[in-house]
Every structure is written in structure tokens, then in C-alpha cells.
Amino acid sequence: MRRLLAQAFNGSGWARSGSALAAVGALGALLAGCGTAVPLAGGQGPEYIDITLIGFNDLHGNLEPPHMAHRVQGPSGPVAAPAGGMAYLASAMAALKARGPHHAVVSAGDMVGASPLVSSLFLDEPTIEAVNLMQIDFNAVGNHEFDRGWRELLRLQHGGCEKFTARQPCQISQPFAGARFGFLAANTMRTEDGRTLLPATGLKRFTEGGVTVTLGVIGLTLQATPTMVSPSGVAGLRFEDEAATANALIPQLRAQGADVIAVVIHEGGSTTAGVQETSCAGLSGDIVPILERLDPAVDVVVSGHTHQAYVCDYSRVNPAKPFLLTSAGQYGTLLTDIQLRVDPRTRRVVHKAARNVVVQGEAFTGSQGYVPLTSAVPTFPADPQVQKVIDTYRAAAVPLAQRPVGQAVAALRRTPAPSLESALGNLVADAQLHATRAPEQGGAQLSFMNPGGLRADLVPDGQGLVRYGQLFAVQPFGNQLVVKTFTGAQVKAALEQQFASGSNTVQRPRVLSASAGFSYRYDLTQPAGARISHMALNGTPLQDDALVRVVLSSYLDSGGDNFTVLAQGRDRLVGGLDLDALEAYFRAHSPVPVPAIDRISRVAR
């Protein structure tokens, strides 16, 4: 089988010639698991029908290659394979589809949101248009699909130019047509009427030799979504238990004729296995308790959210739960090729297997900042239609992206210090304070920045120059700055929530970076509510009854990342965009130094 597959490749990717495609078709007709029907002796219909299910997740609008590589096994040992780019992703997807007539493509969420400038500047319309050309079937929405609110999510599905954000829709496509694939969100309910915001399930039917087999897809986002996005963006919605929702839908899908059940869920885990391995070695994460409660009638779980790549036969973990569990990492660098063999007499899957395929584009070169191509995995050509979409939007974005904004003396990174603050987080906090310190701008005295709002490191070029596109990559969400008055006691209570609020725990803390002039100490050996001490503002101890003006992003202002105390405060003043504040800071302080990471002290255990 591997030999025949290799014959379908030439030196630069999937061959486009008729002979190569014929070889792929012949392989599908001869062997199991390649997306076609196997006829019974005597010609009485197919003995088996083989379906190719193609999965990906956490694309995050990465239209262009994200400068990432995967470690794969080469003839002489491990090598790095450069990967990603939606034009190459489209070609790889087409190659997997070409092996047989029965295929479906699903995305496990975060297709959009936290995207690079070329997509995010245009409200991720370019990503939807590019994915439309790939002809996929369903996307189970993730938490980042709610970044700009559920009304903007519905606009991406249905199209139109209604304005729900600070940025202008339909800048290039007038009007924007919307997604030509289904968004699914089975556990996302409207509180007013209990109905799902988007369809819960989808069906795709495959017919061969007079026999029809139906794939049923349940789309889920993680129940913790409200703790990860701006509460205002999910106001009026509730997110229900993932396993209970899926289990309740299985009888409905069976009644609609579904023979194969796929759960596509924006939740995941991690393993210690390599990207090309298919074991469950070291499987852990929030997906595991969901799987443990999931009905064993499910055949495959396509997962996401953790940005980890794995293929796992979950029956190795729990024989009573024979799921195939997959994840394709992040940013379109991998596709999961899932083979499902169905017995049309029993209407059940009798064999399943999967592998992760590295999306190595044939145009990658070391001179473009990538590692060199490797022959250990195939290369794929750029899909010309998808490339045209990318080129159109890149041309519109480049003048803005390349605009110089200032200089930095060295790289500013998100890497946490032992105290869990970061140089980049401190810089952004300083920039927010600088933008709102004046009385007419809010009179801010203190700023906090959440680590999840920093989406890229900030690395100047050889001359120390920083460009607008780099700032955008750091803060792509378009949050507004909000200044409010808090008491010292409220500030302390908010800082306590770094270690004891929702998913913020001692084991997985979420530590806010603070602006210059503010300092405090924390001790994780102390009980909840007593971990924060020695708070000081500009050298003066911050007493519980003191009043302090604090500037936050609109995300934190509404209680995002489980900081519910930050939704309190009074005398609220809404200002400009966080990105504008960062640009203004560079213009006023270039060359920008790397801030010290000594504002927070962690008591050693």
C-alpha cells in the first residue's frame, strides 16, 4: 500500500497527471481503507464501503505559512518538515479526497479568531472565503469563534455586512457571502428559548452500488467557553455539558439514518507520542473525562483546542470506549486522514485507522525563513484559487503591516519569568497606562494585562525596527481600554483570582502582568484568599480602603479569564483600542527597552 501511495507522488508533491491519479484510484479499488466500495463476489453490492474523514483544527486564520515545522522520521533519523499555509492545505486536502468518492471534511473549531493580520484585519472574511474553496462540510465552533461576539459569528456563517465590531466588514468582498459549510454548536444554547445558537448536527450520505451509508456529525465547543472570551460576546448564551449533549443526540442521529457517528469537539488533550505516531502514550487533558462519559456508539472523536497533534485508539486506555481520537495540531500544518470501513449489512464501522499528514508546501525554502524541505514527507503545490484569495487580501494589508512604528532595543517575549510575569506583558501594561494616565483619558494609575491576550512575541529586525504588523500579531483582538476605580481590597481580590477562580488554579495559575510602579508578593503555600501580600503603588503600600484608577482591556473589564472581580469597579470610562495604545507607546519611547520582570515576587516553596 505504501509503495503504491509513493507512486502517486512526484518530487514536488501530489502528481497532477492522469496516470498518477489513476494509480491512486487503483489503490482505492484494490485495498481497504481508501475511500471506495469493495464489491461482493457475484456483484451483489458492496461488501464494505470505505469513507475518508479528513480533520483539522485550530486554523486561527493562518492564511500564510506560520513558520512552523514538525519533527518527522527521515531515512537517517529525525528531520524537520516545514508546514502550513492554506493554499498548500487545500492541495493536501484535495489529494486525500482524490483517493475515492466517499469523503467528508470537518474542522474542530477555532478556524477564526486570534488570527494573523491578513485575516484578522478583515474580520476573518479571507479565511472563510479560502475554506469555502476547499469544500469542507462542517466546523464545530470553538471559543475563539466567539471573540467578536455571537452576532458576528452568525454573520460569518450567513454573510452580509452588518457591523458588530470596531472594524469595518466587507472591505474587499461586497457583500461578504458567508460560509458555504455548516457551523455546528450542539451545546451552545440561547437562554431565552433554549434553542441552539447554531445547528447541533450534520449528515452526509454516501451511496455505492445501491447502498447508502450515512455519516452523522455532532459539533461541540468546550463548556468553559464563557471563561475564555469576553462575557459580553456570549451574553444570552449558555454552554452545556459536552458528553451529556452528545449522548442525547446519538438516538436522534440514528433515527435520521446515521450509521457512523463522529463527534467533532473543540476540546482536547496531549500525548507524549510523536506527530507520526498513533499511540495513546501519555494521554492527558480535559478531553479524557469527556471521553470516559461518552457513549461507546461514537466511532471517532475529532478534537482540538490544545494545539497538540495526536492519533489515539482510545480502547487502549479504556476497552469499553473504542473511539478513535484525533487532533491535527494547529495553524493548518497537519491534516488528519481518518479511514472508516463500514459493513453495509450491519451498518456499523468494522475497521478504523488514522494518521496525521504534514502539510509541506513545495514552495518552502530556507531563504524564506523556513527549514529546508525534506523528502521524508511529500510536498504539495499551492492551490491557485486559494492562493488568489490570499494574494488579494495580503496586497490590501501589506501597506499597513509594513508601516514602521518605532524601535526596540531587543526582543520582547511572552516567556514567563519565575514569577509568571513576562517582559512583553509588562510592556503592554505600561503602554496601556501611558495611554490613559492623563486625567482626560481616565487618570489611570495602574494597568493589568492577561497573558492570553498576547498572541506573538515582538522581535525587531536587525536595525531594531518594529512594524505595525508585528504589533497586530501581538494584540489582534481589537479590545478597547477601560479605566475604572477599584479599592485596594478589590485589587487584592482580583489578584487572588489568579490562583482560585474557575480554571485559574494553583496548578494552572493565570498571572496578570502589571504596569511599572506596582508591585506585590504571592505565596502559593498559603490558603485561598491569603496568597497576595505587600501590594505597593509607586512605593506606597496599597491599603484596602485606598481608591485606585485601573486600566484594563475590555476583555478583562467584562470579567474575562475568570477575573470576575475586574467586572466590578465604578466611574467607568471607555477609551481607544489596545493596539493603538501600543503603537503610541512605541512612537513616544523608541527605542523601547525591555521592561524589567521584577514587579511580582513569588515566595519559593
C-alpha positions in Angstrom: 0.0 0.0 0.0 2.8 2.5 1.0 4.6 1.6 -2.3 1.5 2.4 -4.4 0.9 5.6 -2.5 4.5 6.7 -3.1 4.0 6.2 -6.8 1.3 8.8 -6.6 3.8 11.4 -5.6 6.4 13.2 -7.7 9.3 15.1 -6.4 7.3 18.3 -5.7 4.0 17.0 -4.3 0.9 15.1 -5.3 1.2 14.5 -9.0 -1.5 16.1 -11.2 -1.0 13.7 -14.1 -3.8 11.3 -15.1 -1.5 8.3 -14.6 -0.7 9.3 -11.0 -4.4 9.9 -10.1 -5.2 6.6 -11.8 -2.7 4.9 -9.5 -4.4 6.4 -6.5 -7.8 5.3 -7.8 -6.4 1.8 -8.5 -5.1 1.7 -4.9 -8.5 2.6 -3.6 -10.2 -0.2 -5.6 -7.7 -2.8 -4.7 -7.1 -2.2 -1.0 -9.3 -1.4 2.0 -9.4 1.9 3.8 -9.0 4.2 0.7 -12.4 5.7 0.4 -14.3 3.4 -2.0 -16.6 0.4 -2.1 -15.3 -3.2 -2.2 -17.8 -5.4 -4.3 -19.1 -8.7 -3.1 -18.3 -11.8 -5.1 -21.1 -12.2 -7.6 -21.7 -8.5 -7.9 -24.5 -8.3 -5.3 -23.5 -4.9 -4.0 -20.6 -3.7 -1.9 -19.1 -5.9 0.8 -17.7 -2.8 2.5 -17.9 0.9 2.0 -14.8 2.9 3.0 -15.1 6.5 4.0 -12.3 9.1 4.3 -12.9 11.6 7.1 -10.5 14.5 7.0 -10.0 16.5 10.1 -8.2 19.7 11.1 -8.5 22.2 13.9 -7.3 25.5 15.4 -6.5 27.1 12.0 -6.8 30.6 13.5 -6.9 32.3 10.2 -3.3 31.3 9.2 -3.7 32.0 5.5 0.1 32.2 5.0 2.6 29.6 6.3 3.1 30.2 10.0 6.9 29.4 10.0 6.5 26.2 11.8 8.0 22.7 11.3 7.2 19.2 12.5 9.7 16.6 13.5 9.3 13.5 11.4 11.4 10.4 10.9 13.7 10.5 7.8 15.9 7.8 6.3 18.8 8.8 8.6 16.8 9.9 11.7 14.5 12.7 12.8 14.2 15.8 10.5 12.2 18.9 10.5 9.4 19.4 7.9 8.2 23.0 7.3 4.5 23.0 7.3 1.3 25.1 6.9 -0.2 27.7 4.6 -3.8 27.5 3.4 -3.0 27.2 -0.3 -1.0 24.1 0.5 -3.6 22.8 3.0 -6.2 23.0 0.2 -4.0 21.0 -2.1 -3.2 18.3 0.5 -6.9 18.1 1.3 -7.7 17.6 -2.4 -5.1 14.9 -2.6 -6.7 13.0 0.2 -10.2 13.4 -1.3 -8.9 12.1 -4.7 -8.3 8.6 -3.5 -12.0 7.7 -3.6 -15.5 9.1 -3.9 -16.6 8.9 -0.2 -15.1 11.6 1.9 -16.1 14.3 4.4 -14.0 17.2 5.9 -14.6 18.5 9.4 -12.9 21.2 11.5 -12.8 21.1 15.3 -13.1 24.8 15.9 -11.0 28.0 16.2 -11.0 28.3 12.5 -11.0 32.0 13.0 -10.1 34.4 15.9 -6.6 35.2 17.2 -5.6 35.4 13.6 -2.7 37.0 11.8 -3.2 40.5 10.3 -4.0 39.4 6.8 -7.1 37.6 8.1 -8.0 39.5 11.3 -7.8 43.0 9.7 -10.7 41.9 7.5 -12.7 40.2 10.3 -11.5 36.8 9.2 -13.6 37.0 6.0 -10.5 35.9 4.0 -10.3 32.7 6.0 -13.9 31.8 5.4 -13.6 32.5 1.7 -10.4 30.4 1.4 -12.1 27.5 3.3 -15.1 27.8 1.1 -12.9 26.9 -1.9 -11.7 23.8 0.0 -15.3 22.5 0.0 -15.4 21.2 3.6 -18.5 20.1 5.3 -18.7 21.2 9.0 -16.9 23.3 11.5 -17.6 22.7 15.2 -17.2 26.2 16.6 -14.5 26.9 19.2 -14.1 29.5 21.9 -12.3 31.9 19.5 -15.3 32.0 17.1 -16.9 34.0 19.9 -14.1 36.5 20.2 -16.1 39.2 18.4 -19.5 38.1 19.8 -22.1 35.6 18.7 -23.8 38.0 16.3 -20.5 38.4 14.4 -20.2 34.6 14.4 -23.6 34.3 12.8 -22.6 36.9 10.2 -19.6 34.7 9.2 -22.0 31.8 8.8 -24.8 33.6 6.9 -22.9 36.5 5.3 -23.7 40.2 5.0 -22.1 43.5 6.0 -23.9 44.3 9.3 -21.3 45.9 11.6 -20.9 44.3 15.0 -17.2 45.3 15.8 -14.9 48.3 15.7 -13.5 47.1 12.4 -15.5 47.5 9.2 -16.8 44.4 7.5 -16.9 43.8 3.7 -13.8 45.9 3.0 -12.9 43.7 0.0 -15.9 41.4 -0.7 -19.0 43.4 -1.1 -21.1 41.8 0.1 -19.4 39.0 2.1 -21.2 35.8 1.2 -20.6 33.8 4.4 -19.5 30.3 4.9 -20.6 27.6 2.4 -20.2 24.9 5.1 -22.1 24.3 8.3 -21.2 25.8 11.7 -22.2 23.3 14.4 -22.6 24.1 18.1 -24.8 21.4 19.8 -24.1 22.6 23.4 -24.4 26.3 22.8 -27.9 27.3 23.8 -29.9 30.6 23.7 -31.0 31.2 27.3 -34.2 33.0 26.1 -35.7 30.0 24.4 -33.4 27.0 25.0 -32.7 26.6 21.3 -29.2 26.0 19.9 -27.5 29.1 18.5 -26.4 27.0 15.5 -27.3 23.6 14.3 -26.3 20.7 16.6 -25.6 18.0 14.0 -25.0 17.4 10.3 -25.4 14.5 8.0 -23.5 13.4 4.9 -24.6 10.4 2.8 -22.5 8.1 0.6 -24.1 5.8 -2.0 -22.4 2.9 -3.8 -23.9 0.0 -5.7 -27.4 0.9 -4.5 -26.3 1.0 -0.8 -26.3 4.3 1.2 -24.2 4.8 4.3 -24.7 8.0 6.4 -22.2 9.8 8.5 -23.7 11.8 11.4 -21.6 14.6 12.9 -22.1 16.2 16.3 -20.4 19.6 16.7 -19.4 20.8 20.2 -17.4 23.6 21.8 -15.9 23.4 25.2 -18.2 24.1 28.1 -15.7 26.5 29.6 -16.0 28.9 26.6 -17.6 31.7 28.7 -14.4 31.8 30.9 -12.2 32.3 27.8 -14.0 35.1 25.8 -15.4 38.4 26.7 -18.6 37.8 28.7 -20.4 40.4 26.5 -19.6 38.2 23.5 -21.6 35.3 24.9 -24.3 37.2 26.8 -27.6 35.4 26.4 -26.0 32.0 25.8 -25.2 29.0 28.0 -22.8 26.2 27.3 -23.9 22.8 28.4 -22.0 19.6 29.3 -20.2 18.2 26.2 -20.6 14.4 26.9 -24.3 14.7 28.0 -25.1 16.7 24.9 -23.5 14.3 22.5 -25.0 11.2 24.2 -28.5 12.7 24.0 -28.1 13.4 20.2 -27.0 9.9 19.2 -30.5 8.4 19.2 -31.7 11.3 17.1 -28.9 10.8 14.6 -29.7 7.1 14.5 -33.3 7.9 13.8 -32.2 10.1 10.9 -30.3 7.1 9.4 -26.8 7.8 10.7 -24.6 4.7 10.5 -21.3 6.3 11.5 -21.1 8.8 14.4 -18.4 11.4 14.6 -18.1 13.8 17.5 -16.2 16.9 16.4 -15.3 18.9 19.6 -13.3 21.9 20.4 -11.7 20.4 23.5 -8.5 18.3 23.6 -5.6 16.9 25.4 -2.0 15.9 24.8 0.2 12.8 24.5 3.9 12.1 24.7 3.8 10.4 21.2 5.4 12.0 18.2 3.4 13.6 15.4 3.6 10.5 13.2 2.9 8.0 16.0 -0.5 6.5 16.5 -0.4 5.6 20.2 -2.1 7.0 23.3 1.2 7.3 25.1 0.8 9.8 28.0 -2.7 10.9 27.0 -3.9 13.5 29.4 -6.1 16.7 29.4 -9.6 17.9 29.7 -10.8 15.6 26.8 -10.3 12.5 28.9 -13.2 12.9 31.4 -15.4 13.7 28.4 -14.4 10.5 26.6 -15.0 8.5 29.8 -18.6 9.6 29.8 -19.2 9.4 26.1 -21.5 6.8 24.6 -19.4 4.0 23.1 -21.6 4.2 20.0 -19.4 7.1 18.9 -16.9 5.9 16.2 -14.4 8.8 16.1 -13.7 12.0 18.1 -12.0 14.8 16.2 -10.7 17.2 18.8 -8.8 20.5 19.1 -8.2 23.5 21.4 -4.9 22.3 22.9 -2.9 22.8 19.6 -1.5 19.3 20.1 -1.2 16.6 17.4 -2.2 13.0 18.2 -3.9 9.9 16.9 -5.1 7.6 19.6 -7.1 4.3 19.7 -8.8 5.1 22.9 -9.7 1.4 23.5 -6.1 1.1 24.6 -7.0 3.4 27.5 -10.5 2.0 28.2 -11.6 -1.1 26.3 -15.2 -0.1 26.9 -14.7 3.1 24.9 -13.5 2.1 21.4 -13.2 5.6 20.0 -10.6 6.8 17.6 -9.3 10.1 19.0 -7.5 12.6 16.7 -6.2 16.1 16.6 -4.3 17.9 13.8 -2.3 20.3 15.9 -2.6 23.9 14.8 -2.5 26.5 12.1 -3.2 24.2 9.2 0.2 22.5 9.5 -1.4 19.0 9.6 -4.4 17.2 8.3 -5.8 14.0 9.9 -6.5 11.3 7.4 -9.1 9.0 9.0 -10.2 5.8 7.3 -13.6 4.2 8.3 -14.7 0.9 6.9 -18.4 0.3 7.1 -20.2 -3.1 6.8 -23.4 -2.1 4.9 -25.3 -5.2 6.3 -24.7 -4.3 9.9 -24.5 -0.5 9.2 -21.5 -0.3 11.6 -17.8 0.6 11.4 -15.8 -2.6 11.4 -12.3 -1.0 11.0 -10.8 2.4 11.6 -7.4 3.9 11.3 -5.9 7.4 11.1 -2.6 9.2 10.5 -1.5 12.9 10.6 -0.3 14.2 7.3 2.3 17.0 7.3 1.2 19.9 5.0 4.6 20.6 3.5 4.4 23.1 0.7 6.6 22.7 -2.4 7.5 26.4 -2.4 9.0 26.4 1.1 12.7 27.3 1.0 15.3 28.0 3.7 15.8 31.5 2.3 12.2 32.4 3.2 12.9 31.8 6.9 11.9 28.1 6.9 13.9 25.0 7.4 14.7 23.3 4.1 12.2 20.9 2.5 12.6 17.2 3.5 12.0 14.2 1.3 10.7 12.3 4.4 7.2 13.6 3.7 5.5 14.6 0.4 5.2 18.2 -0.7 2.0 19.8 -2.0 1.6 22.5 -4.6 -0.3 25.7 -3.8 -3.9 25.7 -4.8 -4.2 28.5 -7.3 -7.8 29.6 -6.3 -6.9 29.7 -2.6 -3.6 31.5 -3.3 -5.5 34.2 -5.2 -7.7 34.9 -2.2 -4.5 35.1 0.0 -2.8 37.4 -2.5 -5.8 39.7 -2.8 -6.0 40.3 1.0 -2.3 40.4 1.5 -2.0 43.1 -1.1 -4.6 45.1 0.8 -2.9 44.5 4.2 0.8 44.9 3.3 1.0 48.7 3.3 -0.4 48.9 6.8 1.5 45.8 8.0 4.9 47.2 6.8 4.5 50.6 8.3 7.3 51.3 10.8 6.1 52.2 14.3 9.4 52.5 16.2 12.3 50.6 17.5 13.1 48.2 20.3 16.5 47.5 21.8 15.9 43.7 21.9 13.2 41.0 21.6 10.2 41.4 23.8 8.8 37.9 24.6 5.9 36.2 26.3 8.2 33.8 28.1 7.2 33.8 31.7 9.7 34.6 34.5 9.7 32.5 37.7 7.0 35.0 38.9 5.0 34.2 35.8 5.0 37.8 34.6 6.6 38.4 31.2 8.6 41.2 29.5 6.0 41.6 26.8 3.1 41.6 29.2 4.8 44.3 31.3 5.4 46.3 28.2 1.7 46.1 27.1 0.7 47.1 30.7 3.0 50.1 30.5 1.6 51.1 27.1 -2.0 50.9 28.4 -1.1 53.0 31.4 0.7 55.5 29.2 -2.4 55.9 27.0 -4.8 56.6 29.9 -2.7 58.3 32.6 -3.9 61.8 31.6 -7.0 63.0 33.6 -9.0 63.5 30.4 -8.1 59.9 29.3 -9.2 58.3 32.6 -6.5 59.2 35.1 -5.2 55.6 35.3 -2.6 54.8 38.0 -2.3 51.0 37.4 -2.7 48.6 34.5 -3.1 44.8 34.2 -2.5 42.6 31.1 -3.6 39.0 30.8 -1.1 36.6 29.3 -3.7 35.0 26.9 -4.1 38.4 25.2 -0.5 38.2 23.9 -0.5 36.2 20.7 3.0 36.6 19.5 6.5 37.6 20.6 7.7 41.0 19.4 11.1 40.7 17.7 12.7 43.7 16.0 14.7 43.4 12.8 18.4 43.7 12.5 18.2 47.5 12.8 15.9 47.3 15.8 12.8 48.3 13.7 9.3 47.2 14.7 6.4 47.3 12.2 2.7 47.7 12.6 2.0 44.1 11.5 4.1 42.8 14.4 2.1 44.9 16.9 -1.1 43.5 15.4 0.2 39.9 15.8 0.8 40.6 19.5 -2.7 42.1 20.1 -5.1 41.0 17.3 -8.4 41.2 19.2 -9.2 44.9 18.9 -10.1 45.3 22.6 -10.9 48.8 23.9 -9.2 50.2 27.0 -11.4 50.7 30.1 -10.5 52.8 33.2 -12.3 52.2 36.4 -11.9 52.9 40.1 -11.3 50.0 42.4 -10.5 49.8 46.1 -7.2 48.3 47.3 -9.3 45.4 48.6 -10.8 44.8 45.2 -7.4 44.8 43.5 -6.2 42.2 46.0 -9.3 40.1 45.5 -8.7 40.2 41.7 -5.1 39.1 42.1 -6.2 36.3 44.4 -8.3 35.1 41.4 -5.1 34.3 39.5 -4.9 31.1 41.6 -8.5 30.4 42.6 -11.2 31.2 40.1 -12.7 28.8 37.5 -9.8 27.3 35.5 -7.3 29.6 37.3 -5.8 27.3 39.9 -2.6 26.9 41.9 -1.6 24.1 39.5 -2.5 26.3 36.4 -2.4 29.9 37.5 -3.1 32.8 35.2 -0.9 35.6 36.3 -1.5 39.2 35.1 1.4 41.4 34.2 1.3 44.8 35.9 2.5 48.3 34.9 5.7 49.9 36.3 5.3 51.3 39.8 3.1 48.5 41.1 4.5 45.5 43.0 3.2 42.7 45.2 4.2 39.3 46.5 2.4 35.9 46.3 2.8 32.7 48.2 1.1 29.6 46.9 1.6 27.7 50.1 -1.0 29.9 51.7 -4.7 29.2 51.6 -7.0 30.9 49.0 -7.6 34.5 49.9 -4.3 34.9 51.7 -1.8 34.4 48.9 -1.3 38.1 48.0 0.7 40.5 50.2 2.9 43.5 50.1 1.0 45.4 47.5 2.5 48.8 46.8 1.9 51.5 44.2 4.7 53.9 43.5 6.4 52.9 46.7 3.4 53.4 48.9 1.6 50.3 50.4 -1.8 49.9 48.8 -4.3 49.8 51.7 -7.7 48.1 51.4 -9.6 51.3 51.5 -7.4 53.2 49.0 -9.0 54.2 45.7 -7.0 53.5 42.5 -7.8 54.0 38.9 -7.1 50.9 36.9 -6.9 50.4 33.1 -7.9 47.1 31.6 -8.8 45.7 28.2 -12.5 45.5 27.6 -12.0 41.7 27.8 -10.8 41.8 31.4 -13.3 44.6 32.1 -16.1 42.2 31.5 -14.6 39.5 33.7 -12.7 37.5 31.1 -10.3 34.8 32.1 -12.3 34.2 35.3 -11.4 37.6 36.8 -14.9 38.3 37.9 -13.8 41.0 40.4 -12.5 43.1 37.5 -16.1 43.4 36.2 -16.7 45.5 39.3 -15.4 49.0 39.8 -17.0 52.3 39.3 -16.7 55.5 37.3 -16.1 53.5 34.1 -14.5 55.4 31.1 -14.1 53.6 27.8 -11.2 54.7 25.7 -9.3 53.7 22.5 -8.1 50.4 21.2 -5.3 48.5 22.9 -3.4 48.2 19.6 -3.4 52.0 19.2 -2.1 52.4 22.7 0.8 50.0 22.0 1.7 51.9 18.7 1.6 55.2 20.5 3.9 53.9 23.2 6.5 52.9 20.6 6.3 56.2 18.9 6.8 58.0 22.2 9.5 55.8 23.7 11.7 54.4 20.8 14.0 52.7 21.2 11.8 50.8 23.6 13.8 49.0 26.3 12.9 45.5 27.6 11.0 46.1 30.9 12.3 44.5 34.0 10.4 41.5 35.2 10.7 42.2 38.9 7.3 43.7 39.6 5.9 40.5 41.1 7.7 38.4 43.7 6.9 34.7 44.2 7.7 33.2 47.5 9.7 30.0 46.9 8.1 26.8 48.2 
